[in-house]
Amino acid sequence: MGKKEDLLRERRKDEHVTLAYKSYEETGTAFDEIRLLGTSLPKIGVSDVSLATQFAGLTMKLPFYINAMTGGSAHTAGINRDLAEIAREVGIAMAVGSQSAAIQNPLLEDSYRIARKVNPDGYLFANVSPEVPVDAAKRAIEMLRADALQIHINPAQELIMPEGDREFGHWIETIKRYTEEIRIPIIVKEVGFGMRRETVARLASLGVKTVDLGGRGGTNFAKIENDRRRDHGF
Ligand SMILES: Cc1cc2nc3c(=O)[nH]c(=O)nc-3n(C[C@H](O)[C@H](O)[C@H](O)COP(=O)(O)O)c2cc1C
């Protein structure tokens, strides 16, 4: 890849953060529809309650994690450092953003590695697209000494990006190869568009055991990518 592509990629990473911040919308979640009924006569005490859970074969102290966001530029290295510090202090897992940038330009590796440096013993997830061949994904895992690998599937986002991918048919075969050759847990995720039941079933048939629906909690990547376009989609 040339210098121009590297610069464009770094600029994209910074724009994603700025635009996501600007366009975040409170959408409400399914939790809003749940009302927990209290009891005035509990049979247990606080010490009987544990929030620990199993996710992707890992035992987590808390049932949530910091999802994939960033890396790939000087500015976003600082964000990964801060997020990793939070993850370490709170004891939650964290995913870095797509490592494609560092796979193509090793000078950017430090903007991801910083998360492991700050949080040497915590759970860290690597993140790649199914455009990335298995061997390169293994490098992404080594880069972080990752505990799990996230594979993001994001056709809606790619289609809106002028520089985005246009061919998706090979993703199925690549994901299958990942499940056969990668030895750490794999999590397939969306980026804010959710997944259909059929997609989840198809992923399961490929050997994927963990899916993060990546439903829209406030980030609208269609809007973010559209706002990045100088022509705003026209
Ligand atoms: C600035 C920003 C960058 C993101 N970059 C990535 C990425 O590189 N890889 C990925 O899998 N998901 C990425 N995501 C998607 C999130 O991991 C998450 O799936 C998405 O934001 C939906 O959740 P939310 O609506 O609660 O934010 C990014 C999100 C944001 C806000």
The ligand as an ORCA input file, in Angstrom:
! r2SCAN-3c Opt
* xyz 0 1
  C     -15.943      5.194     16.299
  C     -16.346      3.769     16.128
  C     -15.508      2.916     15.430
  C     -15.833      1.559     15.281
  N     -14.956      0.727     14.660
  C     -15.205     -0.603     14.639
  C     -14.225     -1.503     14.130
  O     -13.138     -1.102     13.704
  N     -14.529     -2.827     14.107
  C     -15.717     -3.309     14.592
  O     -15.939     -4.508     14.604
  N     -16.663     -2.473     15.061
  C     -16.437     -1.142     15.118
  N     -17.372     -0.299     15.646
  C     -18.707     -0.829     15.991
  C     -18.890     -1.127     17.475
  O     -18.028     -2.145     17.905
  C     -20.368     -1.545     17.753
  O     -20.637     -2.786     17.153
  C     -21.353     -0.523     17.202
  O     -20.932      0.774     17.580
  C     -22.797     -0.766     17.671
  O     -22.967     -0.514     19.005
  P     -23.521      0.896     19.600
  O     -24.642      1.343     18.715
  O     -23.912      0.548     21.006
  O     -22.374      1.863     19.551
  C     -17.063      1.050     15.820
  C     -17.902      1.933     16.520
  C     -17.569      3.260     16.677
  C     -18.492      4.155     17.442
*
